[in-house]
Amino acid sequence: MGSQAGMADLQARVGTVEARIEDANLSNSSMTYAFETAKSEIISSDPYKAASLLTQTETQLELVYTLTAHMSRLSLSDYI
């Protein structure tokens, strides 16, 4: 019976390792799909839309810099 118990233990450990490998494969497949989707979105992006979004972002950034500069010049003593 000792060898049968050892065999059962070995089969249980092999089954556990197989389950972990299957989980890792599933996780890798999910990540691969996500990366491929992101890659295709980057490759197929519309250059005019990207340029428009970049210009819009630059304008927003310039506004933030302008407001920050204006706020840095404000003083409470100017209003008292």
mmCIF file of the N, C-alpha and C atoms, coordinates in Angstrom:
data_MODEL
# 
_entry.id   MODEL 
# 
loop_
_atom_site.group_PDB 
_atom_site.id 
_atom_site.type_symbol 
_atom_site.label_atom_id 
_atom_site.label_alt_id 
_atom_site.label_comp_id 
_atom_site.label_asym_id 
_atom_site.label_entity_id 
_atom_site.label_seq_id 
_atom_site.pdbx_PDB_ins_code 
_atom_site.Cartn_x 
_atom_site.Cartn_y 
_atom_site.Cartn_z 
_atom_site.occupancy 
_atom_site.B_iso_or_equiv 
_atom_site.pdbx_formal_charge 
_atom_site.auth_seq_id 
_atom_site.auth_comp_id 
_atom_site.auth_asym_id 
_atom_site.auth_atom_id 
_atom_site.pdbx_PDB_model_num 
ATOM 1   N N  . MET A 1 1  ? 0.810  -1.184 0.000   1.00 0.00 ? 1  MET A N  1 
ATOM 2   C CA . MET A 1 1  ? 0.000  0.000  0.000   1.00 0.00 ? 1  MET A CA 1 
ATOM 3   C C  . MET A 1 1  ? 0.854  1.250  0.000   1.00 0.00 ? 1  MET A C  1 
ATOM 4   N N  . GLY A 1 2  ? 2.070  1.146  0.477   1.00 0.00 ? 2  GLY A N  1 
ATOM 5   C CA . GLY A 1 2  ? 2.952  2.294  0.539   1.00 0.00 ? 2  GLY A CA 1 
ATOM 6   C C  . GLY A 1 2  ? 3.249  2.851  -0.839  1.00 0.00 ? 2  GLY A C  1 
ATOM 7   N N  . SER A 1 3  ? 3.444  1.960  -1.801  1.00 0.00 ? 3  SER A N  1 
ATOM 8   C CA . SER A 1 3  ? 3.738  2.446  -3.149  1.00 0.00 ? 3  SER A CA 1 
ATOM 9   C C  . SER A 1 3  ? 2.486  3.061  -3.789  1.00 0.00 ? 3  SER A C  1 
ATOM 10  N N  . GLN A 1 4  ? 1.309  2.504  -3.473  1.00 0.00 ? 4  GLN A N  1 
ATOM 11  C CA . GLN A 1 4  ? 0.081  3.087  -4.029  1.00 0.00 ? 4  GLN A CA 1 
ATOM 12  C C  . GLN A 1 4  ? -0.182 4.471  -3.433  1.00 0.00 ? 4  GLN A C  1 
ATOM 13  N N  . ALA A 1 5  ? 0.119  4.649  -2.163  1.00 0.00 ? 5  ALA A N  1 
ATOM 14  C CA . ALA A 1 5  ? -0.060 5.956  -1.524  1.00 0.00 ? 5  ALA A CA 1 
ATOM 15  C C  . ALA A 1 5  ? 0.932  6.952  -2.105  1.00 0.00 ? 5  ALA A C  1 
ATOM 16  N N  . GLY A 1 6  ? 2.164  6.480  -2.342  1.00 0.00 ? 6  GLY A N  1 
ATOM 17  C CA . GLY A 1 6  ? 3.172  7.345  -2.952  1.00 0.00 ? 6  GLY A CA 1 
ATOM 18  C C  . GLY A 1 6  ? 2.769  7.746  -4.358  1.00 0.00 ? 6  GLY A C  1 
ATOM 19  N N  . MET A 1 7  ? 2.206  6.803  -5.110  1.00 0.00 ? 7  MET A N  1 
ATOM 20  C CA . MET A 1 7  ? 1.746  7.073  -6.471  1.00 0.00 ? 7  MET A CA 1 
ATOM 21  C C  . MET A 1 7  ? 0.593  8.066  -6.465  1.00 0.00 ? 7  MET A C  1 
ATOM 22  N N  . ALA A 1 8  ? -0.332 7.901  -5.533  1.00 0.00 ? 8  ALA A N  1 
ATOM 23  C CA . ALA A 1 8  ? -1.468 8.825  -5.429  1.00 0.00 ? 8  ALA A CA 1 
ATOM 24  C C  . ALA A 1 8  ? -0.983 10.228 -5.077  1.00 0.00 ? 8  ALA A C  1 
ATOM 25  N N  . ASP A 1 9  ? -0.007 10.299 -4.184  1.00 0.00 ? 9  ASP A N  1 
ATOM 26  C CA . ASP A 1 9  ? 0.553  11.590 -3.796  1.00 0.00 ? 9  ASP A CA 1 
ATOM 27  C C  . ASP A 1 9  ? 1.234  12.251 -4.993  1.00 0.00 ? 9  ASP A C  1 
ATOM 28  N N  . LEU A 1 10 ? 1.977  11.464 -5.737  1.00 0.00 ? 10 LEU A N  1 
ATOM 29  C CA . LEU A 1 10 ? 2.665  11.986 -6.923  1.00 0.00 ? 10 LEU A CA 1 
ATOM 30  C C  . LEU A 1 10 ? 1.655  12.459 -7.966  1.00 0.00 ? 10 LEU A C  1 
ATOM 31  N N  . GLN A 1 11 ? 0.590  11.697 -8.175  1.00 0.00 ? 11 GLN A N  1 
ATOM 32  C CA . GLN A 1 11 ? -0.448 12.101 -9.127  1.00 0.00 ? 11 GLN A CA 1 
ATOM 33  C C  . GLN A 1 11 ? -1.142 13.386 -8.679  1.00 0.00 ? 11 GLN A C  1 
ATOM 34  N N  . ALA A 1 12 ? -1.342 13.539 -7.394  1.00 0.00 ? 12 ALA A N  1 
ATOM 35  C CA . ALA A 1 12 ? -1.970 14.746 -6.869  1.00 0.00 ? 12 ALA A CA 1 
ATOM 36  C C  . ALA A 1 12 ? -1.069 15.955 -7.096  1.00 0.00 ? 12 ALA A C  1 
ATOM 37  N N  . ARG A 1 13 ? 0.220  15.788 -6.868  1.00 0.00 ? 13 ARG A N  1 
ATOM 38  C CA . ARG A 1 13 ? 1.155  16.903 -7.091  1.00 0.00 ? 13 ARG A CA 1 
ATOM 39  C C  . ARG A 1 13 ? 1.253  17.244 -8.570  1.00 0.00 ? 13 ARG A C  1 
ATOM 40  N N  . VAL A 1 14 ? 1.257  16.223 -9.429  1.00 0.00 ? 14 VAL A N  1 
ATOM 41  C CA . VAL A 1 14 ? 1.286  16.474 -10.875 1.00 0.00 ? 14 VAL A CA 1 
ATOM 42  C C  . VAL A 1 14 ? 0.017  17.211 -11.293 1.00 0.00 ? 14 VAL A C  1 
ATOM 43  N N  . GLY A 1 15 ? -1.118 16.809 -10.760 1.00 0.00 ? 15 GLY A N  1 
ATOM 44  C CA . GLY A 1 15 ? -2.374 17.487 -11.072 1.00 0.00 ? 15 GLY A CA 1 
ATOM 45  C C  . GLY A 1 15 ? -2.356 18.937 -10.635 1.00 0.00 ? 15 GLY A C  1 
ATOM 46  N N  . THR A 1 16 ? -1.786 19.199 -9.464  1.00 0.00 ? 16 THR A N  1 
ATOM 47  C CA . THR A 1 16 ? -1.680 20.572 -8.974  1.00 0.00 ? 16 THR A CA 1 
ATOM 48  C C  . THR A 1 16 ? -0.801 21.409 -9.892  1.00 0.00 ? 16 THR A C  1 
ATOM 49  N N  . VAL A 1 17 ? 0.329  20.842 -10.303 1.00 0.00 ? 17 VAL A N  1 
ATOM 50  C CA . VAL A 1 17 ? 1.235  21.559 -11.203 1.00 0.00 ? 17 VAL A CA 1 
ATOM 51  C C  . VAL A 1 17 ? 0.569  21.789 -12.561 1.00 0.00 ? 17 VAL A C  1 
ATOM 52  N N  . GLU A 1 18 ? -0.150 20.797 -13.053 1.00 0.00 ? 18 GLU A N  1 
ATOM 53  C CA . GLU A 1 18 ? -0.855 20.962 -14.325 1.00 0.00 ? 18 GLU A CA 1 
ATOM 54  C C  . GLU A 1 18 ? -1.894 22.083 -14.236 1.00 0.00 ? 18 GLU A C  1 
ATOM 55  N N  . ALA A 1 19 ? -2.588 22.159 -13.117 1.00 0.00 ? 19 ALA A N  1 
ATOM 56  C CA . ALA A 1 19 ? -3.587 23.223 -12.931 1.00 0.00 ? 19 ALA A CA 1 
ATOM 57  C C  . ALA A 1 19 ? -2.919 24.587 -12.904 1.00 0.00 ? 19 ALA A C  1 
ATOM 58  N N  . ARG A 1 20 ? -1.771 24.694 -12.252 1.00 0.00 ? 20 ARG A N  1 
ATOM 59  C CA . ARG A 1 20 ? -1.041 25.963 -12.217 1.00 0.00 ? 20 ARG A CA 1 
ATOM 60  C C  . ARG A 1 20 ? -0.556 26.348 -13.602 1.00 0.00 ? 20 ARG A C  1 
ATOM 61  N N  . ILE A 1 21 ? -0.094 25.368 -14.362 1.00 0.00 ? 21 ILE A N  1 
ATOM 62  C CA . ILE A 1 21 ? 0.359  25.638 -15.732 1.00 0.00 ? 21 ILE A CA 1 
ATOM 63  C C  . ILE A 1 21 ? -0.812 26.112 -16.583 1.00 0.00 ? 21 ILE A C  1 
ATOM 64  N N  . GLU A 1 22 ? -1.953 25.482 -16.432 1.00 0.00 ? 22 GLU A N  1 
ATOM 65  C CA . GLU A 1 22 ? -3.153 25.874 -17.183 1.00 0.00 ? 22 GLU A CA 1 
ATOM 66  C C  . GLU A 1 22 ? -3.579 27.296 -16.830 1.00 0.00 ? 22 GLU A C  1 
ATOM 67  N N  . ASP A 1 23 ? -3.517 27.635 -15.538 1.00 0.00 ? 23 ASP A N  1 
ATOM 68  C CA . ASP A 1 23 ? -3.839 28.997 -15.110 1.00 0.00 ? 23 ASP A CA 1 
ATOM 69  C C  . ASP A 1 23 ? -2.869 30.004 -15.717 1.00 0.00 ? 23 ASP A C  1 
ATOM 70  N N  . ALA A 1 24 ? -1.582 29.659 -15.723 1.00 0.00 ? 24 ALA A N  1 
ATOM 71  C CA . ALA A 1 24 ? -0.573 30.555 -16.299 1.00 0.00 ? 24 ALA A CA 1 
ATOM 72  C C  . ALA A 1 24 ? -0.799 30.722 -17.800 1.00 0.00 ? 24 ALA A C  1 
ATOM 73  N N  . ASN A 1 25 ? -1.135 29.632 -18.492 1.00 0.00 ? 25 ASN A N  1 
ATOM 74  C CA . ASN A 1 25 ? -1.413 29.717 -19.924 1.00 0.00 ? 25 ASN A CA 1 
ATOM 75  C C  . ASN A 1 25 ? -2.616 30.604 -20.204 1.00 0.00 ? 25 ASN A C  1 
ATOM 76  N N  . LEU A 1 26 ? -3.646 30.469 -19.407 1.00 0.00 ? 26 LEU A N  1 
ATOM 77  C CA . LEU A 1 26 ? -4.840 31.299 -19.571 1.00 0.00 ? 26 LEU A CA 1 
ATOM 78  C C  . LEU A 1 26 ? -4.511 32.769 -19.336 1.00 0.00 ? 26 LEU A C  1 
ATOM 79  N N  . SER A 1 27 ? -3.747 33.030 -18.298 1.00 0.00 ? 27 SER A N  1 
ATOM 80  C CA . SER A 1 27 ? -3.343 34.402 -17.993 1.00 0.00 ? 27 SER A CA 1 
ATOM 81  C C  . SER A 1 27 ? -2.490 34.972 -19.124 1.00 0.00 ? 27 SER A C  1 
ATOM 82  N N  . ASN A 1 28 ? -1.559 34.182 -19.632 1.00 0.00 ? 28 ASN A N  1 
ATOM 83  C CA . ASN A 1 28 ? -0.711 34.632 -20.737 1.00 0.00 ? 28 ASN A CA 1 
ATOM 84  C C  . ASN A 1 28 ? -1.537 34.893 -21.986 1.00 0.00 ? 28 ASN A C  1 
ATOM 85  N N  . SER A 1 29 ? -2.515 34.060 -22.250 1.00 0.00 ? 29 SER A N  1 
ATOM 86  C CA . SER A 1 29 ? -3.377 34.264 -23.411 1.00 0.00 ? 29 SER A CA 1 
ATOM 87  C C  . SER A 1 29 ? -4.167 35.557 -23.279 1.00 0.00 ? 29 SER A C  1 
ATOM 88  N N  . SER A 1 30 ? -4.664 35.831 -22.088 1.00 0.00 ? 30 SER A N  1 
ATOM 89  C CA . SER A 1 30 ? -5.408 37.066 -21.848 1.00 0.00 ? 30 SER A CA 1 
ATOM 90  C C  . SER A 1 30 ? -4.520 38.289 -22.045 1.00 0.00 ? 30 SER A C  1 
ATOM 91  N N  . MET A 1 31 ? -3.307 38.223 -21.510 1.00 0.00 ? 31 MET A N  1 
ATOM 92  C CA . MET A 1 31 ? -2.377 39.340 -21.667 1.00 0.00 ? 31 MET A CA 1 
ATOM 93  C C  . MET A 1 31 ? -1.986 39.533 -23.127 1.00 0.00 ? 31 MET A C  1 
ATOM 94  N N  . THR A 1 32 ? -1.749 38.441 -23.830 1.00 0.00 ? 32 THR A N  1 
ATOM 95  C CA . THR A 1 32 ? -1.393 38.530 -25.242 1.00 0.00 ? 32 THR A CA 1 
ATOM 96  C C  . THR A 1 32 ? -2.514 39.186 -26.028 1.00 0.00 ? 32 THR A C  1 
ATOM 97  N N  . TYR A 1 33 ? -3.749 38.808 -25.756 1.00 0.00 ? 33 TYR A N  1 
ATOM 98  C CA . TYR A 1 33 ? -4.890 39.410 -26.442 1.00 0.00 ? 33 TYR A CA 1 
ATOM 99  C C  . TYR A 1 33 ? -4.969 40.906 -26.141 1.00 0.00 ? 33 TYR A C  1 
ATOM 100 N N  . ALA A 1 34 ? -4.783 41.281 -24.878 1.00 0.00 ? 34 ALA A N  1 
ATOM 101 C CA . ALA A 1 34 ? -4.842 42.693 -24.501 1.00 0.00 ? 34 ALA A CA 1 
ATOM 102 C C  . ALA A 1 34 ? -3.738 43.493 -25.181 1.00 0.00 ? 34 ALA A C  1 
ATOM 103 N N  . PHE A 1 35 ? -2.531 42.933 -25.220 1.00 0.00 ? 35 PHE A N  1 
ATOM 104 C CA . PHE A 1 35 ? -1.416 43.632 -25.865 1.00 0.00 ? 35 PHE A CA 1 
ATOM 105 C C  . PHE A 1 35 ? -1.628 43.748 -27.367 1.00 0.00 ? 35 PHE A C  1 
ATOM 106 N N  . GLU A 1 36 ? -2.126 42.704 -27.983 1.00 0.00 ? 36 GLU A N  1 
ATOM 107 C CA . GLU A 1 36 ? -2.383 42.746 -29.422 1.00 0.00 ? 36 GLU A CA 1 
ATOM 108 C C  . GLU A 1 36 ? -3.477 43.766 -29.747 1.00 0.00 ? 36 GLU A C  1 
ATOM 109 N N  . THR A 1 37 ? -4.496 43.834 -28.906 1.00 0.00 ? 37 THR A N  1 
ATOM 110 C CA . THR A 1 37 ? -5.561 44.817 -29.109 1.00 0.00 ? 37 THR A CA 1 
ATOM 111 C C  . THR A 1 37 ? -5.014 46.232 -28.980 1.00 0.00 ? 37 THR A C  1 
ATOM 112 N N  . ALA A 1 38 ? -4.222 46.475 -27.943 1.00 0.00 ? 38 ALA A N  1 
ATOM 113 C CA . ALA A 1 38 ? -3.633 47.803 -27.753 1.00 0.00 ? 38 ALA A CA 1 
ATOM 114 C C  . ALA A 1 38 ? -2.710 48.157 -28.912 1.00 0.00 ? 38 ALA A C  1 
ATOM 115 N N  . LYS A 1 39 ? -1.928 47.191 -29.355 1.00 0.00 ? 39 LYS A N  1 
ATOM 116 C CA . LYS A 1 39 ? -1.008 47.422 -30.473 1.00 0.00 ? 39 LYS A CA 1 
ATOM 117 C C  . LYS A 1 39 ? -1.766 47.785 -31.743 1.00 0.00 ? 39 LYS A C  1 
ATOM 118 N N  . SER A 1 40 ? -2.854 47.068 -32.019 1.00 0.00 ? 40 SER A N  1 
ATOM 119 C CA . SER A 1 40 ? -3.614 47.351 -33.231 1.00 0.00 ? 40 SER A CA 1 
ATOM 120 C C  . SER A 1 40 ? -4.292 48.714 -33.145 1.00 0.00 ? 40 SER A C  1 
ATOM 121 N N  . GLU A 1 41 ? -4.718 49.120 -31.939 1.00 0.00 ? 41 GLU A N  1 
ATOM 122 C CA . GLU A 1 41 ? -5.310 50.444 -31.775 1.00 0.00 ? 41 GLU A CA 1 
ATOM 123 C C  . GLU A 1 41 ? -4.278 51.535 -32.025 1.00 0.00 ? 41 GLU A C  1 
ATOM 124 N N  . ILE A 1 42 ? -3.046 51.302 -31.585 1.00 0.00 ? 42 ILE A N  1 
ATOM 125 C CA . ILE A 1 42 ? -1.981 52.284 -31.798 1.00 0.00 ? 42 ILE A CA 1 
ATOM 126 C C  . ILE A 1 42 ? -1.629 52.367 -33.282 1.00 0.00 ? 42 ILE A C  1 
ATOM 127 N N  . ILE A 1 43 ? -1.508 51.225 -33.907 1.00 0.00 ? 43 ILE A N  1 
ATOM 128 C CA . ILE A 1 43 ? -1.119 51.192 -35.320 1.00 0.00 ? 43 ILE A CA 1 
ATOM 129 C C  . ILE A 1 43 ? -2.198 51.783 -36.209 1.00 0.00 ? 43 ILE A C  1 
ATOM 130 N N  . SER A 1 44 ? -3.460 51.521 -35.884 1.00 0.00 ? 44 SER A N  1 
ATOM 131 C CA . SER A 1 44 ? -4.547 51.952 -36.756 1.00 0.00 ? 44 SER A CA 1 
ATOM 132 C C  . SER A 1 44 ? -5.118 53.312 -36.379 1.00 0.00 ? 44 SER A C  1 
ATOM 133 N N  . SER A 1 45 ? -4.422 54.061 -35.543 1.00 0.00 ? 45 SER A N  1 
ATOM 134 C CA . SER A 1 45 ? -4.959 55.358 -35.131 1.00 0.00 ? 45 SER A CA 1 
ATOM 135 C C  . SER A 1 45 ? -4.937 56.337 -36.306 1.00 0.00 ? 45 SER A C  1 
ATOM 136 N N  . ASP A 1 46 ? -5.915 57.216 -36.316 1.00 0.00 ? 46 ASP A N  1 
ATOM 137 C CA . ASP A 1 46 ? -6.043 58.218 -37.360 1.00 0.00 ? 46 ASP A CA 1 
ATOM 138 C C  . ASP A 1 46 ? -5.048 59.347 -37.075 1.00 0.00 ? 46 ASP A C  1 
ATOM 139 N N  . PRO A 1 47 ? -4.115 59.618 -37.988 1.00 0.00 ? 47 PRO A N  1 
ATOM 140 C CA . PRO A 1 47 ? -3.099 60.643 -37.724 1.00 0.00 ? 47 PRO A CA 1 
ATOM 141 C C  . PRO A 1 47 ? -3.705 62.042 -37.544 1.00 0.00 ? 47 PRO A C  1 
ATOM 142 N N  . TYR A 1 48 ? -4.791 62.344 -38.248 1.00 0.00 ? 48 TYR A N  1 
ATOM 143 C CA . TYR A 1 48 ? -5.418 63.661 -38.113 1.00 0.00 ? 48 TYR A CA 1 
ATOM 144 C C  . TYR A 1 48 ? -6.080 63.805 -36.749 1.00 0.00 ? 48 TYR A C  1 
ATOM 145 N N  . LYS A 1 49 ? -6.714 62.731 -36.297 1.00 0.00 ? 49 LYS A N  1 
ATOM 146 C CA . LYS A 1 49 ? -7.328 62.748 -34.968 1.00 0.00 ? 49 LYS A CA 1 
ATOM 147 C C  . LYS A 1 49 ? -6.250 62.870 -33.902 1.00 0.00 ? 49 LYS A C  1 
ATOM 148 N N  . ALA A 1 50 ? -5.151 62.142 -34.067 1.00 0.00 ? 50 ALA A N  1 
ATOM 149 C CA . ALA A 1 50 ? -4.058 62.199 -33.099 1.00 0.00 ? 50 ALA A CA 1 
ATOM 150 C C  . ALA A 1 50 ? -3.465 63.605 -33.050 1.00 0.00 ? 50 ALA A C  1 
ATOM 151 N N  . ALA A 1 51 ? -3.298 64.233 -34.213 1.00 0.00 ? 51 ALA A N  1 
ATOM 152 C CA . ALA A 1 51 ? -2.770 65.594 -34.252 1.00 0.00 ? 51 ALA A CA 1 
ATOM 153 C C  . ALA A 1 51 ? -3.729 66.571 -33.587 1.00 0.00 ? 51 ALA A C  1 
ATOM 154 N N  . SER A 1 52 ? -5.007 66.380 -33.806 1.00 0.00 ? 52 SER A N  1 
ATOM 155 C CA . SER A 1 52 ? -6.016 67.238 -33.194 1.00 0.00 ? 52 SER A CA 1 
ATOM 156 C C  . SER A 1 52 ? -5.998 67.089 -31.674 1.00 0.00 ? 52 SER A C  1 
ATOM 157 N N  . LEU A 1 53 ? -5.928 65.859 -31.196 1.00 0.00 ? 53 LEU A N  1 
ATOM 158 C CA . LEU A 1 53 ? -5.872 65.624 -29.748 1.00 0.00 ? 53 LEU A CA 1 
ATOM 159 C C  . LEU A 1 53 ? -4.600 66.213 -29.147 1.00 0.00 ? 53 LEU A C  1 
ATOM 160 N N  . LEU A 1 54 ? -3.490 66.111 -29.879 1.00 0.00 ? 54 LEU A N  1 
ATOM 161 C CA . LEU A 1 54 ? -2.232 66.673 -29.397 1.00 0.00 ? 54 LEU A CA 1 
ATOM 162 C C  . LEU A 1 54 ? -2.334 68.190 -29.297 1.00 0.00 ? 54 LEU A C  1 
ATOM 163 N N  . THR A 1 55 ? -2.901 68.832 -30.299 1.00 0.00 ? 55 THR A N  1 
ATOM 164 C CA . THR A 1 55 ? -3.076 70.281 -30.273 1.00 0.00 ? 55 THR A CA 1 
ATOM 165 C C  . THR A 1 55 ? -3.975 70.694 -29.117 1.00 0.00 ? 55 THR A C  1 
ATOM 166 N N  . GLN A 1 56 ? -5.061 69.957 -28.921 1.00 0.00 ? 56 GLN A N  1 
ATOM 167 C CA . GLN A 1 56 ? -5.981 70.247 -27.814 1.00 0.00 ? 56 GLN A CA 1 
ATOM 168 C C  . GLN A 1 56 ? -5.262 70.114 -26.470 1.00 0.00 ? 56 GLN A C  1 
ATOM 169 N N  . THR A 1 57 ? -4.455 69.085 -26.323 1.00 0.00 ? 57 THR A N  1 
ATOM 170 C CA . THR A 1 57 ? -3.726 68.868 -25.077 1.00 0.00 ? 57 THR A CA 1 
ATOM 171 C C  . THR A 1 57 ? -2.696 69.966 -24.853 1.00 0.00 ? 57 THR A C  1 
ATOM 172 N N  . GLU A 1 58 ? -2.009 70.373 -25.925 1.00 0.00 ? 58 GLU A N  1 
ATOM 173 C CA . GLU A 1 58 ? -1.043 71.460 -25.811 1.00 0.00 ? 58 GLU A CA 1 
ATOM 174 C C  . GLU A 1 58 ? -1.735 72.751 -25.364 1.00 0.00 ? 58 GLU A C  1 
ATOM 175 N N  . THR A 1 59 ? -2.905 73.039 -25.914 1.00 0.00 ? 59 THR A N  1 
ATOM 176 C CA . THR A 1 59 ? -3.658 74.227 -25.538 1.00 0.00 ? 59 THR A CA 1 
ATOM 177 C C  . THR A 1 59 ? -4.042 74.176 -24.060 1.00 0.00 ? 59 THR A C  1 
ATOM 178 N N  . GLN A 1 60 ? -4.505 73.021 -23.601 1.00 0.00 ? 60 GLN A N  1 
ATOM 179 C CA . GLN A 1 60 ? -4.866 72.867 -22.187 1.00 0.00 ? 60 GLN A CA 1 
ATOM 180 C C  . GLN A 1 60 ? -3.645 73.050 -21.289 1.00 0.00 ? 60 GLN A C  1 
ATOM 181 N N  . LEU A 1 61 ? -2.512 72.522 -21.712 1.00 0.00 ? 61 LEU A N  1 
ATOM 182 C CA . LEU A 1 61 ? -1.286 72.651 -20.926 1.00 0.00 ? 61 LEU A CA 1 
ATOM 183 C C  . LEU A 1 61 ? -0.839 74.114 -20.854 1.00 0.00 ? 61 LEU A C  1 
ATOM 184 N N  . GLU A 1 62 ? -0.929 74.831 -21.968 1.00 0.00 ? 62 GLU A N  1 
ATOM 185 C CA . GLU A 1 62 ? -0.584 76.252 -21.970 1.00 0.00 ? 62 GLU A CA 1 
ATOM 186 C C  . GLU A 1 62 ? -1.504 77.028 -21.028 1.00 0.00 ? 62 GLU A C  1 
ATOM 187 N N  . LEU A 1 63 ? -2.788 76.680 -21.006 1.00 0.00 ? 63 LEU A N  1 
ATOM 188 C CA . LEU A 1 63 ? -3.733 77.330 -20.102 1.00 0.00 ? 63 LEU A CA 1 
ATOM 189 C C  . LEU A 1 63 ? -3.354 77.066 -18.650 1.00 0.00 ? 63 LEU A C  1 
ATOM 190 N N  . VAL A 1 64 ? -2.978 75.863 -18.338 1.00 0.00 ? 64 VAL A N  1 
ATOM 191 C CA . VAL A 1 64 ? -2.566 75.524 -16.971 1.00 0.00 ? 64 VAL A CA 1 
ATOM 192 C C  . VAL A 1 64 ? -1.337 76.337 -16.584 1.00 0.00 ? 64 VAL A C  1 
ATOM 193 N N  . TYR A 1 65 ? -0.349 76.431 -17.499 1.00 0.00 ? 65 TYR A N  1 
ATOM 194 C CA . TYR A 1 65 ? 0.847  77.222 -17.213 1.00 0.00 ? 65 TYR A CA 1 
ATOM 195 C C  . TYR A 1 65 ? 0.487  78.693 -16.997 1.00 0.00 ? 65 TYR A C  1 
ATOM 196 N N  . THR A 1 66 ? -0.417 79.233 -17.814 1.00 0.00 ? 66 THR A N  1 
ATOM 197 C CA . THR A 1 66 ? -0.831 80.626 -17.681 1.00 0.00 ? 66 THR A CA 1 
ATOM 198 C C  . THR A 1 66 ? -1.518 80.861 -16.340 1.00 0.00 ? 66 THR A C  1 
ATOM 199 N N  . LEU A 1 67 ? -2.443 79.975 -15.980 1.00 0.00 ? 67 LEU A N  1 
ATOM 200 C CA . LEU A 1 67 ? -3.133 80.110 -14.702 1.00 0.00 ? 67 LEU A CA 1 
ATOM 201 C C  . LEU A 1 67 ? -2.176 79.974 -13.524 1.00 0.00 ? 67 LEU A C  1 
ATOM 202 N N  . THR A 1 68 ? -1.225 79.066 -13.633 1.00 0.00 ? 68 THR A N  1 
ATOM 203 C CA . THR A 1 68 ? -0.245 78.873 -12.561 1.00 0.00 ? 68 THR A CA 1 
ATOM 204 C C  . THR A 1 68 ? 0.607  80.130 -12.398 1.00 0.00 ? 68 THR A C  1 
ATOM 205 N N  . ALA A 1 69 ? 1.038  80.712 -13.503 1.00 0.00 ? 69 ALA A N  1 
ATOM 206 C CA . ALA A 1 69 ? 1.838  81.937 -13.437 1.00 0.00 ? 69 ALA A CA 1 
ATOM 207 C C  . ALA A 1 69 ? 1.021  83.073 -12.838 1.00 0.00 ? 69 ALA A C  1 
ATOM 208 N N  . HIS A 1 70 ? -0.243 83.175 -13.234 1.00 0.00 ? 70 HIS A N  1 
ATOM 209 C CA . HIS A 1 70 ? -1.108 84.228 -12.706 1.00 0.00 ? 70 HIS A CA 1 
ATOM 210 C C  . HIS A 1 70 ? -1.327 84.038 -11.205 1.00 0.00 ? 70 HIS A C  1 
ATOM 211 N N  . MET A 1 71 ? -1.578 82.814 -10.789 1.00 0.00 ? 71 MET A N  1 
ATOM 212 C CA . MET A 1 71 ? -1.826 82.536 -9.375  1.00 0.00 ? 71 MET A CA 1 
ATOM 213 C C  . MET A 1 71 ? -0.575 82.780 -8.530  1.00 0.00 ? 71 MET A C  1 
ATOM 214 N N  . SER A 1 72 ? 0.592  82.554 -9.097  1.00 0.00 ? 72 SER A N  1 
ATOM 215 C CA . SER A 1 72 ? 1.818  82.755 -8.323  1.00 0.00 ? 72 SER A CA 1 
ATOM 216 C C  . SER A 1 72 ? 2.067  84.238 -8.053  1.00 0.00 ? 72 SER A C  1 
ATOM 217 N N  . ARG A 1 73 ? 1.463  85.112 -8.871  1.00 0.00 ? 73 ARG A N  1 
ATOM 218 C CA . ARG A 1 73 ? 1.616  86.556 -8.665  1.00 0.00 ? 73 ARG A CA 1 
ATOM 219 C C  . ARG A 1 73 ? 0.574  87.122 -7.712  1.00 0.00 ? 73 ARG A C  1 
ATOM 220 N N  . LEU A 1 74 ? -0.429 86.335 -7.365  1.00 0.00 ? 74 LEU A N  1 
ATOM 221 C CA . LEU A 1 74 ? -1.478 86.816 -6.464  1.00 0.00 ? 74 LEU A CA 1 
ATOM 222 C C  . LEU A 1 74 ? -0.965 86.915 -5.041  1.00 0.00 ? 74 LEU A C  1 
ATOM 223 N N  . SER A 1 75 ? -1.479 87.890 -4.342  1.00 0.00 ? 75 SER A N  1 
ATOM 224 C CA . SER A 1 75 ? -1.093 88.068 -2.951  1.00 0.00 ? 75 SER A CA 1 
ATOM 225 C C  . SER A 1 75 ? -2.308 88.494 -2.163  1.00 0.00 ? 75 SER A C  1 
ATOM 226 N N  . LEU A 1 76 ? -2.456 88.021 -0.958  1.00 0.00 ? 76 LEU A N  1 
ATOM 227 C CA . LEU A 1 76 ? -3.585 88.385 -0.122  1.00 0.00 ? 76 LEU A CA 1 
ATOM 228 C C  . LEU A 1 76 ? -3.537 89.881 0.211   1.00 0.00 ? 76 LEU A C  1 
ATOM 229 N N  . SER A 1 77 ? -2.348 90.417 0.317   1.00 0.00 ? 77 SER A N  1 
ATOM 230 C CA . SER A 1 77 ? -2.214 91.839 0.649   1.00 0.00 ? 77 SER A CA 1 
ATOM 231 C C  . SER A 1 77 ? -2.769 92.730 -0.458  1.00 0.00 ? 77 SER A C  1 
ATOM 232 N N  . ASP A 1 78 ? -2.869 92.253 -1.668  1.00 0.00 ? 78 ASP A N  1 
ATOM 233 C CA . ASP A 1 78 ? -3.447 93.032 -2.760  1.00 0.00 ? 78 ASP A CA 1 
ATOM 234 C C  . ASP A 1 78 ? -4.942 93.249 -2.558  1.00 0.00 ? 78 ASP A C  1 
ATOM 235 N N  . TYR A 1 79 ? -5.587 92.412 -1.763  1.00 0.00 ? 79 TYR A N  1 
ATOM 236 C CA . TYR A 1 79 ? -7.022 92.478 -1.580  1.00 0.00 ? 79 TYR A CA 1 
ATOM 237 C C  . TYR A 1 79 ? -7.436 93.015 -0.211  1.00 0.00 ? 79 TYR A C  1 
ATOM 238 N N  . ILE A 1 80 ? -6.482 93.281 0.623   1.00 0.00 ? 80 ILE A N  1 
ATOM 239 C CA . ILE A 1 80 ? -6.799 93.759 1.974   1.00 0.00 ? 80 ILE A CA 1 
ATOM 240 C C  . ILE A 1 80 ? -6.692 95.269 2.032   1.00 0.00 ? 80 ILE A C  1 
# 
